[in-house]
Amino acid sequence: MSATSGNRTVADATPYAASLIQSLRDIGYSCETALADIIDNSITAGARKIAILCDANGADPAIGILDDGQGMDLGELVEAMRPGSRNPLDVRDSGDLGRFGLGLKSASFSQCKKLTVVSRKNGQTVGATWDLDEVGRSNRWEIETHHDVANLLWADRLENTGTLVIWRSLDRLSGGIENDDRRRSEHVNRMIAEAERHIRLVFHRFMEDDRPPLRLSLNGRELEPLDPFGRAFPSHQCEPRDELKLGRGTVIFQSFTLPHHKSISKADWEDLGGPDGHLKSQGFYVYRGRRLIIAGSWLGLARQTELTKLCRIRVDIPNTMDADWKIDVKKASAQLPPAVRERMRLLVERLSLTSRRTYQRRGQRLVDETSMPLWQRVQKDGTIIYRPDPAHPLLSDFSANLAPQQQAEFANLIGLLGSTMPVAALHADFSGSAEKVTTEGVDTEAARQMAAAIIPRLFEQGHDAARVETLVRQIDPFRDNWSETSSLVANIIKEHAGNE
């Protein structure tokens, strides 16, 4: 239908409710990013406790997100249920994690067909429901309001103020599984469990740094924050903050280097790296209002390598820079503004050197002459060669006890060991997961033989007993097996010290 106003002719182009609301389902949310978007709303509402609830049993599984925030009255609730309730160009409070006014709706519709919100404020409890099947039938932008919420799942858990979001008719979250309640339940529970790490990571700063800290729980189990920078470990490295002031706000950078994997427990190391490992989790971590939006990417400024996998750079941007960074609806991606690209490139170069040094310091022990390395590192014609050192006391003493013909054969054998080192296989293993490449446990008698060969040489170099023990403890295989080898080393040192 058209109308004429002055010299202009206009036509009504109001979108069809049934069509547009279905389109909102396909913005690209995953289960974990959808849950995070709902939690954003809770934090913006001042919540300090947020519970994720899951009832996956039966024919109609449901997901709930319950908070103790400021709550809404009926007018505020209806406005919150309206798609596009906020203009992304509006000025927002610095702690407002929203942007488009779409998060509650688009995140929920991406997982379910029935969205119910129950909220309590000033002693009154109200509720409203979007039912996409009903919108499809009526083609109208209408929600059902509830003044009696007693029969709604989990509504009895609301505190004096707060909001409960309920997802039902989980057609997207159920994986398309129909007529099999057990398999559907298992799938829903698995999807929620897989979202746990994402939530621990995205909101870790609210859980760690706020006072009182934000408390997040999943089916009654409190979640622990996951700090990607390893700040809880004394061996992590942290550089001073760097700031870049721009027209719409200030970007704050801070560089971190994770501790070497041998300085923390295996469980902590794997938790930091996540299912994709540390090689994939290095790089920039971009936060908008302390909420993580990009986790582990060099954003085209560097390549992911084994020697830089300890590098992490925290980037804080205010919500006034959303347009500059092209923050998407899901708050799961962004693009580098040209003004900050050069600064970030310099940070990458500087921090990568720190990460490399962390590994190289460990590797340097292999070729440190004072530690009597069994392997030599030789640079030849632009290449690096590793080979056993025939002059090492263990090898030279053994060779000295052989007949001349056997000595020649033994020297050939040592050379063969060096020339057949599986370099290609080692390179592939180190590129994928260096921390899984390790040495075999040491045999006690073999360790005794090596200690008996090198300890007399250390005394001959003028070291006292205490210094000899310190040096031996730094040599492989004693360094990684000290609890098993310390007593035999002590006995051999005592024996030779008494002969000096």
ABEGO torsion letter per residue (X at the ends): XBBBBEABBBBBABBBAAAAAAAAAAAGBBAAAAAAAAAAAAAAAGBABBBBBBBABEABBBBBBBBABAEBBAAAAAAAABBGABBAABBBBAABABAAGAAAAAAAAAABABBBBBBBBGGBBBBBBBBAAAAAAAGBBBBBBBABAAABBGAAABBABEBBBBBBGBAAAAGGBBGBAAAAAAAAAAAAAAAAAAAAAAAAAAAAABOBBBBBBBGGBBBBBBBAAGAABAABBBBBBBBBBBAAEBBBBBBBBBBBAAABBAAAAAAAAEAAEAAAABEBBBBBGGBBABBGBAGGABBBBAAAAABBBBBBBBAAAAAAAGBBAAGABBBBBAAAAAAAAAAAAAAAAAAAAAAAAAAAAAABAAAGBABBBBBBGGBBBBBBBAABAAAAAAAAABBAAAAAAAAAAAAAAAAABBAAAAAAAAAABAAABBBBBBBAAAAAAAAAAAAAAAAAAGBBAAAAAAAAAABOAAAAAAAAAAAAAAAAAAAAAAAX
